[in-house]
Amino acid sequence: MTETESIAYDVVVIGGGPVGENVADRTRAAGLTTALVESELLGGECSYWACMPSKALLRPVIAQADARRLPGLAQAVQGPLDAPAVLARRNYFTAGWKDDGQVGWLEGTGAVLYRGQGRLAGPRTVTVTGPDGTVTTLTARHAVAVSTGTRAQLPDLPGLAEVKPWTSREATSAQAVPGRLIVVGGGVVATEMATAWQALGSRVTMLVRGKGLLNRMEPFAGELVAEALTEAGVDLRTGTSVESVSRENGTVVAVTSAGDRIEGDEILFATGRVPHTDDIGLDTVGLEPGSWLDVDDSMRVTGTDWLYAVGDVNHRALLTHQGKYQARIAGAAIGARATGGTVAEEPWGAHAATADHHAVPQVVFTDPEAAAVGLSLAEAEQAGHRVRAVDVEFSSVAGAGLYGDGYKGRARMVVDLEDEILRGVTFVGPDVGELIHSATVAVAGHVPVGRLWHVVPSYPTLSEVWLRLLEAYRDN
């Protein structure tokens, strides 16, 4: 092992996914010298093993489902998807798992890339162990930002390692369609990957420990997605846990709590995420390795004046777009503090990630899509708000019928009866992901219901669901 002399920067970022890249971009925009450390591919989980490849897999699936709802087109798309072509397009969107384009972008910002394992080595100090074993020490004049994200959580089952299970990484990067796929879990990764691989030709069995799917959303979201998955051919079993797994002559065997033997060619565990903080030197600054990092609204780690934790590692909202939002906030706050500027930490200020608490949007790209922002009815009631839920079926909207025959979906807005603002909105149905930003504006902006009456939706679009929701609120 060879050590080099220490190199000083204003800011050092550990983790080069979308979040770390955006921190670096914003600190460079503030005029601060910035080093970014990445141990794998620049662009991180989202670019190569999550958001981009999963949506590339799902887009043909959803397009075909939409086409089958249209007379005159339905007969032309009854055949199976061209799986090799879908996988090839997915490979294109991951750049073949090469990060040359991302590196070029980063260099354009003026940030300096260090490849290797980054670890804290005391306050404002980071060591980088390169692929050849060379250790470089970086010191930060103002801030170190940890943006190392999360990794898949696997259950403690005997023999699991020998089975070589899929996690989200294998599920989004596989180069062949398994004949039979067992999916363990009922959240976003589980439902999206069940949707994709069933449509690509797998026989999918879903084993869900809870009572239903997507339990972080309104109950009807999981119900409608479960119904559609079952209609598509997925064998969905709720209230079922996996007790043991083995691989016998190449076949995966999962034994459930009910004693059933489920056989598959591959098994995907989509059972949660843990912070990627076990080997980044947290112990050198008095923090617990492997822990989530508590932060204030400017993303500064509690008890420090120099360490920031941005994105999934702070456990506020495990979503790429929310992490990038936090990165913009953190980068601006680091810049303001470094230059002696005013730091606007008040709610909704330039240096406070207030939306993390009130207006986090998410889209689940199943068929139908499920999209939500803010609080569910149960969450709003638990938070002590006096609220009312207003529900309408998309069948009441002309644009839904035009979108496709048999369009099925539901919308809910959760209205705060004291302030007459929206605490949350949920849509379920084909293409509702494109509606959620309007709901996010309403929730984040605390737009009064009275003013929403003057936000006129174009006819005949799915957006008219807003008018139906407001009418239902007024009439009841």
Protein Blocks (a to p, Z undefined) as FASTA:
>chain_A
ZZddddddfbdcehjafklmmmmmmmmmnopacddddfbdghijmlmmmmmmmmmmmmmm
mmmmmmmmpghjlmmmmpccdfklmmmmmmmmnonopaklmmmmmmmnopacdeddddde
behiacdddfkopacddddfkbccddebpaddddddehklmnopadfklmmmccbdcfbd
cdedjbfklmmmmmmmmmnopacddddfblbehklbcfklmmmmmmmmmmnopacdehia
cfbdcdeehiacdddfkopacddfbdcddebjcddfklnopmmnopaehiacdddfkopa
ehiakbccehjknomagcfklmmmmmmmmmmmmmmmmnopacdfbghiakbcfklmmmcc
cddfbddddddehjdfklmmmnopacddddddfklpmklmmmpghiacdddddddfklop
afbdcdedehklmmmmmmmmmmmnopafklmmmmccddddfklmmmmmmmmmmmZZ
